[in-house]
Amino acid sequence: MTNKRPYRAISIRQPYAEQILQGKKRFEYRSRPTTIRERVFIYAALKEAAGAEPSDYKPIGKDFESLPKGVIVGSVEICDCKSLGRRGGYAFKLARPIRLGSPRKAKNQPQPMFWMPVF
């Protein structure tokens, strides 16, 4: 793993972006695999995660309205990517989250998966 400053970002909807920053969510599930094994920024998307329920907010002690959205909130290392087999999809293993002192707005348009933010 490298501790270099990230140059890519991954878009994650709330409350999952906050769960990652608090170290409560250690895997990100996606339909496509990744070969990225480095620190990436976490972009808290504008929309709430589909299917998010009150129980998803309880461990982080916040509600959707109080969470940052539409900004870079921190970074995390992607350590591995495993196939979920018959279930389909992939699990990105996450480690060592770091919260930014203050969220930062990117000047360019975020993408659904990985993208290069410009500050």
Phi and psi in radians as a Rosetta constraint file:
Dihedral C 1 N 2 CA 2 C 2 CIRCULARHARMONIC -1.952 0.35
Dihedral N 2 CA 2 C 2 N 3 CIRCULARHARMONIC 2.583 0.35
Dihedral C 2 N 3 CA 3 C 3 CIRCULARHARMONIC -1.814 0.35
Dihedral N 3 CA 3 C 3 N 4 CIRCULARHARMONIC 0.279 0.35
Dihedral C 3 N 4 CA 4 C 4 CIRCULARHARMONIC -1.125 0.35
Dihedral N 4 CA 4 C 4 N 5 CIRCULARHARMONIC 2.741 0.35
Dihedral C 4 N 5 CA 5 C 5 CIRCULARHARMONIC -1.065 0.35
Dihedral N 5 CA 5 C 5 N 6 CIRCULARHARMONIC 2.321 0.35
Dihedral C 5 N 6 CA 6 C 6 CIRCULARHARMONIC -1.171 0.35
Dihedral N 6 CA 6 C 6 N 7 CIRCULARHARMONIC 2.640 0.35
Dihedral C 6 N 7 CA 7 C 7 CIRCULARHARMONIC -2.176 0.35
Dihedral N 7 CA 7 C 7 N 8 CIRCULARHARMONIC -0.125 0.35
Dihedral C 7 N 8 CA 8 C 8 CIRCULARHARMONIC -1.943 0.35
Dihedral N 8 CA 8 C 8 N 9 CIRCULARHARMONIC 2.821 0.35
Dihedral C 8 N 9 CA 9 C 9 CIRCULARHARMONIC -2.301 0.35
Dihedral N 9 CA 9 C 9 N 10 CIRCULARHARMONIC 2.658 0.35
Dihedral C 9 N 10 CA 10 C 10 CIRCULARHARMONIC -2.061 0.35
Dihedral N 10 CA 10 C 10 N 11 CIRCULARHARMONIC 2.340 0.35
Dihedral C 10 N 11 CA 11 C 11 CIRCULARHARMONIC -1.502 0.35
Dihedral N 11 CA 11 C 11 N 12 CIRCULARHARMONIC 2.211 0.35
Dihedral C 11 N 12 CA 12 C 12 CIRCULARHARMONIC -2.379 0.35
Dihedral N 12 CA 12 C 12 N 13 CIRCULARHARMONIC 2.297 0.35
Dihedral C 12 N 13 CA 13 C 13 CIRCULARHARMONIC -1.397 0.35
Dihedral N 13 CA 13 C 13 N 14 CIRCULARHARMONIC 2.706 0.35
Dihedral C 13 N 14 CA 14 C 14 CIRCULARHARMONIC -1.361 0.35
Dihedral N 14 CA 14 C 14 N 15 CIRCULARHARMONIC 2.535 0.35
Dihedral C 14 N 15 CA 15 C 15 CIRCULARHARMONIC -1.573 0.35
Dihedral N 15 CA 15 C 15 N 16 CIRCULARHARMONIC 0.074 0.35
Dihedral C 15 N 16 CA 16 C 16 CIRCULARHARMONIC -1.231 0.35
Dihedral N 16 CA 16 C 16 N 17 CIRCULARHARMONIC -0.566 0.35
Dihedral C 16 N 17 CA 17 C 17 CIRCULARHARMONIC -1.060 0.35
Dihedral N 17 CA 17 C 17 N 18 CIRCULARHARMONIC -0.764 0.35
Dihedral C 17 N 18 CA 18 C 18 CIRCULARHARMONIC -1.177 0.35
Dihedral N 18 CA 18 C 18 N 19 CIRCULARHARMONIC -0.683 0.35
Dihedral C 18 N 19 CA 19 C 19 CIRCULARHARMONIC -1.060 0.35
Dihedral N 19 CA 19 C 19 N 20 CIRCULARHARMONIC -0.678 0.35
Dihedral C 19 N 20 CA 20 C 20 CIRCULARHARMONIC -1.128 0.35
Dihedral N 20 CA 20 C 20 N 21 CIRCULARHARMONIC -0.822 0.35
Dihedral C 20 N 21 CA 21 C 21 CIRCULARHARMONIC -1.066 0.35
Dihedral N 21 CA 21 C 21 N 22 CIRCULARHARMONIC -0.596 0.35
Dihedral C 21 N 22 CA 22 C 22 CIRCULARHARMONIC -1.456 0.35
Dihedral N 22 CA 22 C 22 N 23 CIRCULARHARMONIC -0.014 0.35
Dihedral C 22 N 23 CA 23 C 23 CIRCULARHARMONIC 1.349 0.35
Dihedral N 23 CA 23 C 23 N 24 CIRCULARHARMONIC 0.236 0.35
Dihedral C 23 N 24 CA 24 C 24 CIRCULARHARMONIC -1.587 0.35
Dihedral N 24 CA 24 C 24 N 25 CIRCULARHARMONIC -0.331 0.35
Dihedral C 24 N 25 CA 25 C 25 CIRCULARHARMONIC -2.071 0.35
Dihedral N 25 CA 25 C 25 N 26 CIRCULARHARMONIC 2.037 0.35
Dihedral C 25 N 26 CA 26 C 26 CIRCULARHARMONIC -1.910 0.35
Dihedral N 26 CA 26 C 26 N 27 CIRCULARHARMONIC -0.042 0.35
Dihedral C 26 N 27 CA 27 C 27 CIRCULARHARMONIC -2.354 0.35
Dihedral N 27 CA 27 C 27 N 28 CIRCULARHARMONIC 2.443 0.35
Dihedral C 27 N 28 CA 28 C 28 CIRCULARHARMONIC -1.984 0.35
Dihedral N 28 CA 28 C 28 N 29 CIRCULARHARMONIC 2.218 0.35
Dihedral C 28 N 29 CA 29 C 29 CIRCULARHARMONIC -1.757 0.35
Dihedral N 29 CA 29 C 29 N 30 CIRCULARHARMONIC 2.246 0.35
Dihedral C 29 N 30 CA 30 C 30 CIRCULARHARMONIC -2.393 0.35
Dihedral N 30 CA 30 C 30 N 31 CIRCULARHARMONIC 2.841 0.35
Dihedral C 30 N 31 CA 31 C 31 CIRCULARHARMONIC -1.457 0.35
Dihedral N 31 CA 31 C 31 N 32 CIRCULARHARMONIC -0.291 0.35
Dihedral C 31 N 32 CA 32 C 32 CIRCULARHARMONIC -2.107 0.35
Dihedral N 32 CA 32 C 32 N 33 CIRCULARHARMONIC 2.593 0.35
Dihedral C 32 N 33 CA 33 C 33 CIRCULARHARMONIC -1.371 0.35
Dihedral N 33 CA 33 C 33 N 34 CIRCULARHARMONIC 2.947 0.35
Dihedral C 33 N 34 CA 34 C 34 CIRCULARHARMONIC -2.376 0.35
Dihedral N 34 CA 34 C 34 N 35 CIRCULARHARMONIC 2.598 0.35
Dihedral C 34 N 35 CA 35 C 35 CIRCULARHARMONIC -1.795 0.35
Dihedral N 35 CA 35 C 35 N 36 CIRCULARHARMONIC 0.030 0.35
Dihedral C 35 N 36 CA 36 C 36 CIRCULARHARMONIC -1.200 0.35
Dihedral N 36 CA 36 C 36 N 37 CIRCULARHARMONIC 2.241 0.35
Dihedral C 36 N 37 CA 37 C 37 CIRCULARHARMONIC -2.364 0.35
Dihedral N 37 CA 37 C 37 N 38 CIRCULARHARMONIC 1.336 0.35
Dihedral C 37 N 38 CA 38 C 38 CIRCULARHARMONIC -2.863 0.35
Dihedral N 38 CA 38 C 38 N 39 CIRCULARHARMONIC 3.070 0.35
Dihedral C 38 N 39 CA 39 C 39 CIRCULARHARMONIC -1.332 0.35
Dihedral N 39 CA 39 C 39 N 40 CIRCULARHARMONIC 2.338 0.35
Dihedral C 39 N 40 CA 40 C 40 CIRCULARHARMONIC -2.263 0.35
Dihedral N 40 CA 40 C 40 N 41 CIRCULARHARMONIC 2.645 0.35
Dihedral C 40 N 41 CA 41 C 41 CIRCULARHARMONIC -1.208 0.35
Dihedral N 41 CA 41 C 41 N 42 CIRCULARHARMONIC 2.655 0.35
Dihedral C 41 N 42 CA 42 C 42 CIRCULARHARMONIC -1.852 0.35
Dihedral N 42 CA 42 C 42 N 43 CIRCULARHARMONIC 2.054 0.35
Dihedral C 42 N 43 CA 43 C 43 CIRCULARHARMONIC -1.720 0.35
Dihedral N 43 CA 43 C 43 N 44 CIRCULARHARMONIC 2.077 0.35
Dihedral C 43 N 44 CA 44 C 44 CIRCULARHARMONIC -1.420 0.35
Dihedral N 44 CA 44 C 44 N 45 CIRCULARHARMONIC 1.889 0.35
Dihedral C 44 N 45 CA 45 C 45 CIRCULARHARMONIC -1.098 0.35
Dihedral N 45 CA 45 C 45 N 46 CIRCULARHARMONIC 2.840 0.35
Dihedral C 45 N 46 CA 46 C 46 CIRCULARHARMONIC -1.237 0.35
Dihedral N 46 CA 46 C 46 N 47 CIRCULARHARMONIC -0.585 0.35
Dihedral C 46 N 47 CA 47 C 47 CIRCULARHARMONIC -1.636 0.35
Dihedral N 47 CA 47 C 47 N 48 CIRCULARHARMONIC 2.686 0.35
Dihedral C 47 N 48 CA 48 C 48 CIRCULARHARMONIC -1.300 0.35
Dihedral N 48 CA 48 C 48 N 49 CIRCULARHARMONIC 2.609 0.35
Dihedral C 48 N 49 CA 49 C 49 CIRCULARHARMONIC -1.060 0.35
Dihedral N 49 CA 49 C 49 N 50 CIRCULARHARMONIC 2.376 0.35
Dihedral C 49 N 50 CA 50 C 50 CIRCULARHARMONIC -1.061 0.35
Dihedral N 50 CA 50 C 50 N 51 CIRCULARHARMONIC 2.310 0.35
Dihedral C 50 N 51 CA 51 C 51 CIRCULARHARMONIC 1.386 0.35
Dihedral N 51 CA 51 C 51 N 52 CIRCULARHARMONIC 0.094 0.35
Dihedral C 51 N 52 CA 52 C 52 CIRCULARHARMONIC -1.114 0.35
Dihedral N 52 CA 52 C 52 N 53 CIRCULARHARMONIC 2.380 0.35
Dihedral C 52 N 53 CA 53 C 53 CIRCULARHARMONIC -2.148 0.35
Dihedral N 53 CA 53 C 53 N 54 CIRCULARHARMONIC 2.854 0.35
Dihedral C 53 N 54 CA 54 C 54 CIRCULARHARMONIC -0.915 0.35
Dihedral N 54 CA 54 C 54 N 55 CIRCULARHARMONIC -0.572 0.35
Dihedral C 54 N 55 CA 55 C 55 CIRCULARHARMONIC -1.153 0.35
Dihedral N 55 CA 55 C 55 N 56 CIRCULARHARMONIC -0.378 0.35
Dihedral C 55 N 56 CA 56 C 56 CIRCULARHARMONIC -1.290 0.35
Dihedral N 56 CA 56 C 56 N 57 CIRCULARHARMONIC -0.408 0.35
Dihedral C 56 N 57 CA 57 C 57 CIRCULARHARMONIC -1.599 0.35
Dihedral N 57 CA 57 C 57 N 58 CIRCULARHARMONIC -0.412 0.35
Dihedral C 57 N 58 CA 58 C 58 CIRCULARHARMONIC -0.988 0.35
Dihedral N 58 CA 58 C 58 N 59 CIRCULARHARMONIC -0.813 0.35
Dihedral C 58 N 59 CA 59 C 59 CIRCULARHARMONIC -1.110 0.35
Dihedral N 59 CA 59 C 59 N 60 CIRCULARHARMONIC -0.401 0.35
Dihedral C 59 N 60 CA 60 C 60 CIRCULARHARMONIC -1.730 0.35
Dihedral N 60 CA 60 C 60 N 61 CIRCULARHARMONIC -0.155 0.35
Dihedral C 60 N 61 CA 61 C 61 CIRCULARHARMONIC 1.198 0.35
Dihedral N 61 CA 61 C 61 N 62 CIRCULARHARMONIC 0.475 0.35
Dihedral C 61 N 62 CA 62 C 62 CIRCULARHARMONIC -2.459 0.35
Dihedral N 62 CA 62 C 62 N 63 CIRCULARHARMONIC 2.842 0.35
Dihedral C 62 N 63 CA 63 C 63 CIRCULARHARMONIC -1.925 0.35
Dihedral N 63 CA 63 C 63 N 64 CIRCULARHARMONIC 2.997 0.35
Dihedral C 63 N 64 CA 64 C 64 CIRCULARHARMONIC -0.992 0.35
Dihedral N 64 CA 64 C 64 N 65 CIRCULARHARMONIC -0.749 0.35
Dihedral C 64 N 65 CA 65 C 65 CIRCULARHARMONIC -1.114 0.35
Dihedral N 65 CA 65 C 65 N 66 CIRCULARHARMONIC -0.519 0.35
Dihedral C 65 N 66 CA 66 C 66 CIRCULARHARMONIC -1.529 0.35
Dihedral N 66 CA 66 C 66 N 67 CIRCULARHARMONIC -0.112 0.35
Dihedral C 66 N 67 CA 67 C 67 CIRCULARHARMONIC -1.568 0.35
Dihedral N 67 CA 67 C 67 N 68 CIRCULARHARMONIC 2.569 0.35
Dihedral C 67 N 68 CA 68 C 68 CIRCULARHARMONIC -1.191 0.35
Dihedral N 68 CA 68 C 68 N 69 CIRCULARHARMONIC 2.500 0.35
Dihedral C 68 N 69 CA 69 C 69 CIRCULARHARMONIC -2.452 0.35
Dihedral N 69 CA 69 C 69 N 70 CIRCULARHARMONIC 2.533 0.35
Dihedral C 69 N 70 CA 70 C 70 CIRCULARHARMONIC 1.347 0.35
Dihedral N 70 CA 70 C 70 N 71 CIRCULARHARMONIC 0.384 0.35
Dihedral C 70 N 71 CA 71 C 71 CIRCULARHARMONIC -2.509 0.35
Dihedral N 71 CA 71 C 71 N 72 CIRCULARHARMONIC 2.809 0.35
Dihedral C 71 N 72 CA 72 C 72 CIRCULARHARMONIC -1.384 0.35
Dihedral N 72 CA 72 C 72 N 73 CIRCULARHARMONIC 2.175 0.35
Dihedral C 72 N 73 CA 73 C 73 CIRCULARHARMONIC -1.929 0.35
Dihedral N 73 CA 73 C 73 N 74 CIRCULARHARMONIC -0.246 0.35
Dihedral C 73 N 74 CA 74 C 74 CIRCULARHARMONIC 3.027 0.35
Dihedral N 74 CA 74 C 74 N 75 CIRCULARHARMONIC -2.771 0.35
Dihedral C 74 N 75 CA 75 C 75 CIRCULARHARMONIC -2.555 0.35
Dihedral N 75 CA 75 C 75 N 76 CIRCULARHARMONIC 2.855 0.35
Dihedral C 75 N 76 CA 76 C 76 CIRCULARHARMONIC -2.663 0.35
Dihedral N 76 CA 76 C 76 N 77 CIRCULARHARMONIC 2.662 0.35
Dihedral C 76 N 77 CA 77 C 77 CIRCULARHARMONIC -1.610 0.35
Dihedral N 77 CA 77 C 77 N 78 CIRCULARHARMONIC 2.331 0.35
Dihedral C 77 N 78 CA 78 C 78 CIRCULARHARMONIC -1.632 0.35
Dihedral N 78 CA 78 C 78 N 79 CIRCULARHARMONIC 2.027 0.35
Dihedral C 78 N 79 CA 79 C 79 CIRCULARHARMONIC -1.724 0.35
Dihedral N 79 CA 79 C 79 N 80 CIRCULARHARMONIC -0.461 0.35
Dihedral C 79 N 80 CA 80 C 80 CIRCULARHARMONIC -2.862 0.35
Dihedral N 80 CA 80 C 80 N 81 CIRCULARHARMONIC 2.905 0.35
Dihedral C 80 N 81 CA 81 C 81 CIRCULARHARMONIC -2.513 0.35
Dihedral N 81 CA 81 C 81 N 82 CIRCULARHARMONIC 2.122 0.35
Dihedral C 81 N 82 CA 82 C 82 CIRCULARHARMONIC -2.096 0.35
Dihedral N 82 CA 82 C 82 N 83 CIRCULARHARMONIC 2.468 0.35
Dihedral C 82 N 83 CA 83 C 83 CIRCULARHARMONIC -1.252 0.35
Dihedral N 83 CA 83 C 83 N 84 CIRCULARHARMONIC 2.493 0.35
Dihedral C 83 N 84 CA 84 C 84 CIRCULARHARMONIC -1.590 0.35
Dihedral N 84 CA 84 C 84 N 85 CIRCULARHARMONIC 0.203 0.35
Dihedral C 84 N 85 CA 85 C 85 CIRCULARHARMONIC 1.143 0.35
Dihedral N 85 CA 85 C 85 N 86 CIRCULARHARMONIC -2.316 0.35
Dihedral C 85 N 86 CA 86 C 86 CIRCULARHARMONIC -1.056 0.35
Dihedral N 86 CA 86 C 86 N 87 CIRCULARHARMONIC -0.522 0.35
Dihedral C 86 N 87 CA 87 C 87 CIRCULARHARMONIC -1.114 0.35
Dihedral N 87 CA 87 C 87 N 88 CIRCULARHARMONIC -0.458 0.35
Dihedral C 87 N 88 CA 88 C 88 CIRCULARHARMONIC 1.486 0.35
Dihedral N 88 CA 88 C 88 N 89 CIRCULARHARMONIC 2.699 0.35
Dihedral C 88 N 89 CA 89 C 89 CIRCULARHARMONIC 1.559 0.35
Dihedral N 89 CA 89 C 89 N 90 CIRCULARHARMONIC -3.078 0.35
Dihedral C 89 N 90 CA 90 C 90 CIRCULARHARMONIC -2.460 0.35
Dihedral N 90 CA 90 C 90 N 91 CIRCULARHARMONIC 2.618 0.35
Dihedral C 90 N 91 CA 91 C 91 CIRCULARHARMONIC -1.994 0.35
Dihedral N 91 CA 91 C 91 N 92 CIRCULARHARMONIC 2.074 0.35
Dihedral C 91 N 92 CA 92 C 92 CIRCULARHARMONIC -1.551 0.35
Dihedral N 92 CA 92 C 92 N 93 CIRCULARHARMONIC 2.145 0.35
Dihedral C 92 N 93 CA 93 C 93 CIRCULARHARMONIC -1.440 0.35
Dihedral N 93 CA 93 C 93 N 94 CIRCULARHARMONIC 2.226 0.35
Dihedral C 93 N 94 CA 94 C 94 CIRCULARHARMONIC -1.947 0.35
Dihedral N 94 CA 94 C 94 N 95 CIRCULARHARMONIC 2.554 0.35
Dihedral C 94 N 95 CA 95 C 95 CIRCULARHARMONIC -2.595 0.35
Dihedral N 95 CA 95 C 95 N 96 CIRCULARHARMONIC 2.735 0.35
Dihedral C 95 N 96 CA 96 C 96 CIRCULARHARMONIC 0.882 0.35
Dihedral N 96 CA 96 C 96 N 97 CIRCULARHARMONIC 1.052 0.35
Dihedral C 96 N 97 CA 97 C 97 CIRCULARHARMONIC -1.183 0.35
Dihedral N 97 CA 97 C 97 N 98 CIRCULARHARMONIC 2.559 0.35
Dihedral C 97 N 98 CA 98 C 98 CIRCULARHARMONIC -2.324 0.35
Dihedral N 98 CA 98 C 98 N 99 CIRCULARHARMONIC 2.189 0.35
Dihedral C 98 N 99 CA 99 C 99 CIRCULARHARMONIC -1.505 0.35
Dihedral N 99 CA 99 C 99 N 100 CIRCULARHARMONIC 2.395 0.35
Dihedral C 99 N 100 CA 100 C 100 CIRCULARHARMONIC -1.221 0.35
Dihedral N 100 CA 100 C 100 N 101 CIRCULARHARMONIC 2.632 0.35
Dihedral C 100 N 101 CA 101 C 101 CIRCULARHARMONIC -1.027 0.35
Dihedral N 101 CA 101 C 101 N 102 CIRCULARHARMONIC -0.689 0.35
Dihedral C 101 N 102 CA 102 C 102 CIRCULARHARMONIC -2.540 0.35
Dihedral N 102 CA 102 C 102 N 103 CIRCULARHARMONIC 2.436 0.35
Dihedral C 102 N 103 CA 103 C 103 CIRCULARHARMONIC -1.017 0.35
Dihedral N 103 CA 103 C 103 N 104 CIRCULARHARMONIC 2.591 0.35
Dihedral C 103 N 104 CA 104 C 104 CIRCULARHARMONIC -2.127 0.35
Dihedral N 104 CA 104 C 104 N 105 CIRCULARHARMONIC 2.358 0.35
Dihedral C 104 N 105 CA 105 C 105 CIRCULARHARMONIC -1.547 0.35
Dihedral N 105 CA 105 C 105 N 106 CIRCULARHARMONIC 2.268 0.35
Dihedral C 105 N 106 CA 106 C 106 CIRCULARHARMONIC -1.455 0.35
Dihedral N 106 CA 106 C 106 N 107 CIRCULARHARMONIC 2.580 0.35
Dihedral C 106 N 107 CA 107 C 107 CIRCULARHARMONIC -1.416 0.35
Dihedral N 107 CA 107 C 107 N 108 CIRCULARHARMONIC -0.399 0.35
Dihedral C 107 N 108 CA 108 C 108 CIRCULARHARMONIC -1.769 0.35
Dihedral N 108 CA 108 C 108 N 109 CIRCULARHARMONIC 2.981 0.35
Dihedral C 108 N 109 CA 109 C 109 CIRCULARHARMONIC -1.382 0.35
Dihedral N 109 CA 109 C 109 N 110 CIRCULARHARMONIC 2.161 0.35
Dihedral C 109 N 110 CA 110 C 110 CIRCULARHARMONIC -1.184 0.35
Dihedral N 110 CA 110 C 110 N 111 CIRCULARHARMONIC 2.692 0.35
Dihedral C 110 N 111 CA 111 C 111 CIRCULARHARMONIC -1.957 0.35
Dihedral N 111 CA 111 C 111 N 112 CIRCULARHARMONIC 2.880 0.35
Dihedral C 111 N 112 CA 112 C 112 CIRCULARHARMONIC -1.077 0.35
Dihedral N 112 CA 112 C 112 N 113 CIRCULARHARMONIC -0.547 0.35
Dihedral C 112 N 113 CA 113 C 113 CIRCULARHARMONIC -2.059 0.35
Dihedral N 113 CA 113 C 113 N 114 CIRCULARHARMONIC -1.925 0.35
Dihedral C 113 N 114 CA 114 C 114 CIRCULARHARMONIC -1.612 0.35
Dihedral N 114 CA 114 C 114 N 115 CIRCULARHARMONIC 2.482 0.35
Dihedral C 114 N 115 CA 115 C 115 CIRCULARHARMONIC -2.704 0.35
Dihedral N 115 CA 115 C 115 N 116 CIRCULARHARMONIC 2.906 0.35
Dihedral C 115 N 116 CA 116 C 116 CIRCULARHARMONIC -1.844 0.35
Dihedral N 116 CA 116 C 116 N 117 CIRCULARHARMONIC 1.806 0.35
Dihedral C 116 N 117 CA 117 C 117 CIRCULARHARMONIC -1.270 0.35
Dihedral N 117 CA 117 C 117 N 118 CIRCULARHARMONIC 2.558 0.35
Dihedral C 117 N 118 CA 118 C 118 CIRCULARHARMONIC -2.029 0.35
Dihedral N 118 CA 118 C 118 N 119 CIRCULARHARMONIC 2.222 0.35
